[in-house]
Amino acid sequence: MKIGIIGTGNVGTAIGSGLTRKGHKIKFGHRDPNETVADAAKWGEVIILAVPYESVTDAARAIGIIADGKVVLDVTNAVGDNMNLLIGFSTSAAEELQKKMPKAHVVKAFNTVFAQNQSTGRIGDEKLTLFIAGDDVKAKQTVMQLGRDIGFDPVDAGPLKSARYLEPMAMLLINLGYVLGMGNRIGYRLVKG
Ligand SMILES: NC(=O)c1ccc[n+]([C@@H]2O[C@H](COP(=O)([O-])OP(=O)(O)OC[C@H]3O[C@@H](n4cnc5c(N)ncnc54)[C@H](OP(=O)(O)O)[C@@H]3O)[C@@H](O)[C@H]2O)c1
């Protein structure tokens, strides 16, 4: 697939390299006149939004109606000062993004995985679970396939509203990794009996 990735940081480049390995084509966009957000978004059949939470409004504005009818994959985590989650309970970063682009098919995924593990979906021999939330079934299936292509075990976590649970899961991971000292070679795996 042709995938426009907004953000050339840890996450954008990691997911980009995982997808390239499987033959997907990537165009990056960021705040650079030679690699614009609009160009990458227009080019991509799927748009991945991999910018800091505080930049989401700006990036979403730059994407605008280009996102109409497209899959927009939201990987963001709303982490504020002192590593606090800035949004939750009655909404989520993903649902707020959906409000900003009502005709896009917003899907939440990859936010529960450290960037260091996003290009393979594995830690050693262990496959990580990729939790995926979204309201559009086809869009969710597209993201599940992209996750599978990288090497993850994709799990449908329900409607976009489930982002309210996935976003705090990322906070736990960040705490385990960076506050409690486990480092970034850790991740979630759903065990099914
Ligand atoms: N790092 C992780 O392990 C991890 C894991 C899961 C989820 N996340 C989430 O993923 C997102 C990205 O994290 P990251 O670690 O990749 O961040 P990062 O390394 O700081 O990269 C952020 C990227 O966003 C671009 N950017 C910033 N503002 C922009 C704007 N207004 N329009 C377009 N591009 C913009 C930056 O490029 P320019 O400055 O050149 O525009 C940069 O390429 C965050 O929301 C984070 O919470 C991170």
The ligand as an ORCA input file, in Angstrom:
! r2SCAN-3c Opt
* xyz 0 1
  N       8.415      6.989     21.246
  C       7.670      5.935     21.570
  O       8.153      4.888     22.046
  C       6.182      5.993     21.306
  C       5.440      4.804     21.336
  C       4.092      4.838     21.039
  C       3.478      6.034     20.731
  N       4.203      7.195     20.739
  C       3.523      8.444     20.373
  O       3.810      8.669     18.998
  C       3.922     10.068     18.721
  C       5.279     10.361     18.095
  O       6.290     10.016     19.010
  P       7.835     10.049     18.584
  O       8.571      9.443     19.709
  O       7.990      9.506     17.208
  O       8.087     11.623     18.568
  P       9.356     12.392     17.956
  O      10.493     11.450     17.804
  O       9.507     13.622     18.762
  O       8.878     12.789     16.473
  C       7.815     13.674     16.270
  C       7.720     13.980     14.783
  O       6.563     14.805     14.580
  C       6.913     15.878     13.690
  N       6.024     16.981     13.993
  C       5.938     17.705     15.141
  N       4.973     18.626     15.050
  C       4.436     18.495     13.811
  C       3.393     19.160     13.111
  N       2.698     20.152     13.673
  N       3.108     18.770     11.859
  C       3.798     17.767     11.272
  N       4.790     17.080     11.873
  C       5.096     17.444     13.140
  C       8.378     16.160     13.973
  O       9.011     16.700     12.850
  P       9.290     18.263     12.656
  O       9.672     18.801     13.993
  O      10.360     18.292     11.630
  O       7.986     18.799     12.137
  C       8.909     14.740     14.214
  O       9.278     14.156     12.992
  C       3.687     10.770     20.061
  O       2.339     11.160     20.143
  C       3.998      9.695     21.091
  O       3.279      9.887     22.299
  C       5.542      7.203     21.012
*
